């Protein structure tokens, strides 16, 4: 039998991880073509804020060079969007009117940034923060050193604000909710982060809704719903992303919020799998690197004919936001559960552990995240912690000694 034609649509972090995994499991089984809409091969999006801040160079975000694909017999096509999926004919139509046939297809189309539907959103100087091209555009605008407004107090918004502030740009960060990173931090952890941002010169406005963006042809100011006006020459929208399901939906695959997949990451069409930010599994969508990489491993195993099942991921965020280490995992709000809280106002650092039925259910760490991976392992394993309950908040070394 000849080699199967395996096509991967999407050359981001998920797509590349899948390639690495499938080559490890079945190095001689497939003729592989991978295509990406961006002109560059896969790069590390996690590092884009460091690139914007000038802490690293563009070369530092690269993951595998073009030669890596070539040496493994992979056909890499970049800067070319997939625009049509024909499941019956089993081919993908590209923006240049060419087509690529497949026996097996993996969709790793990622997500698209959300743009607020407000007056002035199309003015010059209104940008999003998602790709290398976005970083280049923001970088060019930042050179003028005019004040910037970043809309969105989630991870991406904070990273954009931090990157601009590091460049000497006056930044106002506006967020609709009552605290920053509400999906990853409890109220007290978020207050610590807010204080750290303000110490770096970033003005934070919470419960602030964007009303309109003003200017003749380019941005001149932002007005909030309560009437406050913020002069600026740059607006970065970082209000979230939505799964990119357009290609899948046009091809007749089942889609809801994301491309619907089963526990083998298979779509509603048997020979098509999907992974990463574009999917919906058991009603959930994932946007962090760790679950996306886990999905890539499961899909590679499934396509290689190995036993494979994905039951979902416990979300854990482990990062350094504006120079402040932050970690959260599991049920960190802990409504109705036992909570152990340790504060060190001198550092400042904060840790909150949520316990249910003698097991660790959730954790928030701000300032000191040395024991983050150990806490995450306890949450995932569901191991009982009664034997070292009193020492748990002081970390792995104390708990093991206890």
N, C-alpha and C positions, 0 to 999 in steps of 0.2 A: 504493500500500500504506500502511496505517496504521502508526503508530509502535509498536514492540515494547514490551511491558511488562517492564521490568527491575526486579527486586526484589533488594535487598541486605539480608541478615539479619546484623546486627552493625554498630553505629555506633561502633566503636572507631577506633584509628589506621589499621588496615588498611582498614576499610570506607570511611573518609573519603578516604584516599589513592586508592583505586579510583575513587570518585566524581569526584575532581579529574581523574584521568587519562582516564576515559571521556568526560567532558564536553569535554576538550581534543581528543580524537580524533574523537568523533561527537556533537557538541552537539545535533543535532536528530533523532537516530535513536530515542531511547527516552523513554517515560514512566516515570519512576523513582520507586520507593517504597523508603525505607530505614527499618529499624526497629531499635531497640535496647532491651535489657532494662533498662538503667539510665535514670534519669529525665533525665540531662543529655545534651546532644549530645556528640559526640566531644571528648575532652580528652587531654592529653599525660600518659600514665601515667609517663613517665620523670621527671617533675617532682614526683611525689607525695611523695618523701622530702624535697624542699626545702619543700613545703607543710607537711608534718608538723613539720619543724624550725623553722617560722615565718620562713623566709627569703624566701618569696613569699606572695602572697595567692591565694585561690581563683580569682579572675579570671585569674590568670597562667597557669593550666593549660588554659584554654579554647582551642580551635583555630579553629572557625568558629561564629559565632552562628547562631541559628535563622533569622535574616533571609537568611543566605547560601543556605540550602536553598530558602527561599521564592522568592527572586529568580531562582533557576534552575529553578523549576517542580518541585522535588523534594518529594514528600510525605514528611515526617519524622514518625515515630511513636516516641516515647520512653516509657520506663517500662512497656513491654509486651513480654513474652517471647513468642517463637515456640515453640509447643508441638507442632505437627503439620506434617509435610511429606507431601503426596500427589503423588508424581511422575507418576502416570497422569493425574490431574486438573489437575496443574500449579497447585497452590495451597498456601498456607501458612496454617495455623490459628494464631490468636493466643490469648493467655490470656483475653481478654474474649469469646471464642466467635465473634469475627469471622474472616473469611478474606480473603486477598489473593491474587488470581490473578497468574500470571506466564507470560511466554514464555521468559524467561531468568532464572536465579537465581544469585546469588553468595552463598556462605556464608562469613561472616567472623566466626564465633562465638567465636573466641578460645580461652581456656583457663580452667580452674577451679583455684583454689588447693587444694593437697593438705592435708588435715587428718589429723594423726597419730591413729591408733587407739589411744589410751592412756586409762587411767582418768582421769576428771575433765575430759575434753575438752569437755564441755557446760556446765561451770561458767560463771557470769557472770564476765567479765573475760578469757576466752579468745577471741582474735580472730585474723583473718588480715589481710594487708596487700596489698590488690589494687586497691581501688576508692576513689573519693572518699568513699563512705559508710564504708568501713573507716577512712580517715584521720580522718573526723569522730568515729567511735566511739573510736579510739585517742587522739585529741586530748582528748576529754572525760575519758577515764580518766586521762590523763597529768596533768591538772590537780590531781589529788590528791597528786602527787609521791611516790606509793608506789613501791617498787622494781619493776622490770620484768624479765622474762626473755624474751629473743628466741630462738626455736628455729630454727636454720638459719644457716649461715655462708656462704651464697651471696650473690649481689648483693642480692636483696630483703631478706634478713635483716640484712645489714650496713647497708643504707640505713635500715631501721626502727630499728636500734640507734642509728645516728648521729642520726636525727631525734629520738628520745626523749632522748638524751644532751644534745642542743642545748637541749632544753626543761628541763634540770636534773633529769631523772629518773635515778636510779641504775639502770644497765643491766648485766645479765649476758647475754652472748651465748654460747650453747652450740651446738656443731657436732659431728656424728657423725664426720666425717673428720679426718685428721691435719693438715690445713691449710685455711685459708679459701679460698674461690673456686677450688676444685681444678680446675674446668672451664676457668678462664680464666688461672690463674697457676701457675707452677712453684713449687717449695718455697721458694726464696730470695725471690722476689717476694712470696709469701704471708707470709713472716716479716716483711718490711718493713711490709706492710699491717697485720699484727697489732700490731706495735709502735706504729704510728700510731694505731690504735684505742685501745690501752691508754693512750697519752699523753693521750687525750681523756676518760679516766675510765671506759672501757668494759672490764669484766672479760671476758676471752675464755677459754672452756673448750673445748679440743679433745678429740677422741675421747671425747665425752661423749654418752651415749645417754639420752634422756628415758624415765623409768620410769613416772611418774604425776604428775598434777596434783591437789593437795589443797585441800579447803575444804568447808564445809557447803553453802552456796549460791553463794558467790563464791570466787575464787582466793585462797588463802593462802600456798601454797608449791608448789615443784616438786621432786620427788625424781628423782635420776638413777639409772641402773641399778646403779651401784656403791654406792648408799646415801647419797650426799651430798644434803643438803636445802638448797634455796635459797628463803628467804622472799621473797614477792613479792605484789603485788596486781594484776598485769597480765601476761598471757602472750600473746605474738604468735607465731603459727606462720607461718614463712616457709621451708618446707621444699621448695618447688617447686610446679610447676603441671602439670596434665595437659590435653591438647587436649580441647576440648568437642565431642564427637562425637555427643551424645545425639540431637539432631534429625536429623542425617544418618543415623545407624544406624536410627532408628525409621522413616525414609523409605525404607529398603532400599538406601542407598548403601553401597559397600564401605568399611569402616573397619578399621584395625588399631590402631596406637597413635594415629593421627590419621585424618582423612578422606583416603582414598587419591586422589591426583591424578596426571595425566600431565604431560608437559613443557609443555602449554598450560594447566596448572592446571585441567584438566577432570576432573570426578569420573567415576565409573563410569556416570553417566547423562549423555548428550551435551549437554543444554541447561543443565546445572548445573556451575558452577565453584566452587572454594573457594580461599581465600587466608589467610595469616596463621598464627597459633599453632595453629589447629585442624587444619592439614593434615599429611599425611605424603607426602613426595616422594622417590622413590628410597630409601625406607627411613629417611629423616631427617626430623626435626621442627625447626622454627626458632622461637626466642623473642625475637630481637633486632630492632630497628627496621629496620635496613638491609635484611636479606633480606625482611622483610615488605613493605617499600615496593617492592622489586624485583618481588616476586610481584604486587603490585597493578598495576604497570605492564604486566607480561606478560599478566595476565588481561584488563585493559582492552583491550590490543591485540588479543588473541584474540577477544574478544566484538565488537570493532569491525571484525573481518574483516581485520586486518592480520597480516603474518607475525610470529610470536611463539614463542619457545621458552625455557624455563627449565631450566638445567642444574644448578641448585643454587647455593649461595653459600658462599664461604670465610668462615667465621665470624670476625668481628673485634669485639672489645669495646673501646670507647673511652669512658671515663667518669671522673668524679671521685668516688671512694668516700671518704666521710668527709673531704672536703677534700684527698684525695691523688689526683693524676692517675694513672690506670691504663690501660694499653692492652695487648691481646694479640691475636694473629692467627695462623692457620695451625697448623702443627705446632710448638708452642712447647716441648713436652717434648724433642723431638729425639733420641730414643733411637737411638744408633748413628751420629748425624750430627756434623758439626763444629759447635761452639758457640763464639761470641765473647761474652765477658761483660765488661761494664764496670761498676765499682762506684764510687760516690762516697759514702763513709760520712759526710762532713760535711754533705751536703744534707738527708737521704740520698736517693740515687737509684740506680737499677739498670736496666741494659738487657742483654738476652740475645738474640742473633741466632742462629738455627739455619740452617745452610747444607747443602744437598745438591746434589751434581753442579754446583757453580758457580752455584747459584741460591739466593735467599732462600726458605726454606721456612716459617719461623715466627719470631715475635718476642714478647718480653715487655718492657714498659717500665713502670717504677714511679717516680713522682716527676717525671720530665721526659719529656713525651710530644709535644714540639714536632714531631718528625719522624714521628709515627705514620702519617699519611695517605700519606706517601712510602713508608714500609716496606710498608704494605698494598698499595699499587699495584705494588710490586716483586713481592710474593708472588702477586698475582692475574695479573700479566702473564707471570710466569715468565722475565723478562728476565735475561740473564747478568750477573753482578756481578764477574766476574774482574778486569776492568780497574780497579775501585776497591775491591777486596777489603779492603785495609789501612785504607782510610778509611771503610768502610761503617758501623762502629760509632759514628762521630762525627757522623753525620747527612748530610743532603742537600747542604749547602753545601760541606762538606769533600770529599764524594765527587765532586761535580761539578768542583771545583777539581782533584782528582786526575785 
